[in-house]
Amino acid sequence: MKIGVIGAGSVGVGVCNYLLTLGSVSELILLDKNLERAEGEAFDFRHTAALTFSKNTHLVPTDDYLTLIGADIVVITAGAQIKQGQTRVDLAEINSQIGVDIAKEVERVAPNATLIVVSNPCDIVAHFIATNTKFPRSKVISSGCVIDTARLMSIVANRVNLDPKNVFGYVLGEHGSNCFTPKSLISIAGQPADYYCDTHHIDRICADELLESVKQAGYEIFKRKQNTTHGIAASVFRIIQAIMINERSVLPIATLLNGEYGLHDVVLSVPTVVGKNGAEAVLSHPFTEEEMATLKQIANNVDEVVAQIAAKTGLDK
Ligand SMILES: NC(=O)c1ccc[n+]([C@@H]2O[C@H](COP(=O)([O-])OP(=O)(O)OC[C@H]3O[C@@H](n4cnc5c(N)ncnc54)[C@H](O)[C@@H]3O)[C@@H](O)[C@H]2O)c1
């Protein structure tokens, strides 16, 4: 399998680290507009191949899209970070334009690739890539709420002192602050969360407080180290693995919806089957009326930002 990572910054390098250590990738292309940066990271990584646990992945640093010819998966992490004084719409405008320019380059050399969009706001950037290229909707995946869901699992697990993998739940909607968690879906060791807490004499989990903690988690990291890397890199690796080995795992990734939940042409995270063809099916979930209303409100919020950016940039909506 040939994988490309665009952007040799903190997130791109984190993704490479997972792919080189845990993945089975024959060719890994690290592309950055700053060639020296990509080279520096690749040369550094190369020495890891001499160590026994490492696979001998062919790692190529580049600033030339031709190196991506025939790539199966391309991860887009290139873009700006939010700066002081900038609004979310300002960042969305910059990164949507960068994302579309990159995706068009990738389309020329790897039209069958599945794209995983990480650059923030990832759902908006993925929206414009899907509407401004010929990649099928199922192959333009925003990493969406996979990271937010991992945060939810970790927070609950910490409360009940269990392995996060024994907690089940989803954060859905838009990655970041415009998201929600259906409380009915949260379970611990296969048991409804309230039942588990009651029988273990632990205070019940308040879904609103939990969601607030999930939303705060990214800010708490960003405040301290001015980026977030490990969680998002692991989340991206999780998505790649599902595609690479055709897992058909259900993950809260985001794609451009096509009538599911009555929503059209909006990129939102909902439970989605991920396999070798990318987002293979969006699952229809029996949300309550209130949850459906929340999802619709989230979709309206995303639509508004998309409309503003389309008007400013001229990108197809
Ligand atoms: N979706 C998520 O959950 C999530 C989490 C963390 C970060 N992010 C986003 O990921 C992006 C990258 O974050 P980071 O910490 O790695 O940033 P970074 O500044 O460390 O790295 C960005 C890299 O992109 C490169 N770049 C910029 N424009 C480019 C272009 N047009 N072509 C090729 N390379 C280009 C830069 O040279 C730089 O090396 C940001 O948009 C950030 O907000 C998303």
The ligand as an ORCA input file, in Angstrom:
! r2SCAN-3c Opt
* xyz 0 1
  N      -9.011     17.508     12.979
  C      -8.388     17.507     14.140
  O      -8.849     16.919     15.109
  C      -7.078     18.224     14.248
  C      -6.250     18.065     15.375
  C      -5.034     18.731     15.406
  C      -4.673     19.574     14.359
  N      -5.516     19.725     13.303
  C      -5.194     20.602     12.172
  O      -4.192     19.987     11.371
  C      -3.470     21.017     10.688
  C      -1.986     20.790     10.891
  O      -1.634     20.943     12.251
  P      -0.091     20.886     12.681
  O      -0.038     21.036     14.154
  O       0.554     19.704     12.044
  O       0.450     22.222     11.980
  P       1.962     22.590     11.649
  O       1.988     24.069     11.492
  O       2.888     21.930     12.595
  O       2.210     21.916     10.209
  C       1.543     22.306      9.046
  C       2.446     21.921      7.870
  O       1.712     22.137      6.673
  C       2.623     22.650      5.696
  N       1.852     23.325      4.664
  C       1.098     24.448      4.793
  N       0.522     24.734      3.618
  C       0.897     23.763      2.754
  C       0.609     23.511      1.382
  N      -0.174     24.312      0.679
  N       1.165     22.430      0.811
  C       1.973     21.596      1.502
  N       2.288     21.794      2.802
  C       1.750     22.860      3.404
  C       3.528     23.575      6.486
  O       4.755     23.819      5.800
  C       3.720     22.772      7.777
  O       4.852     21.923      7.700
  C      -4.000     22.349     11.254
  O      -4.979     22.844     10.375
  C      -4.625     21.948     12.559
  O      -5.628     22.841     12.968
  C      -6.680     19.056     13.223
*
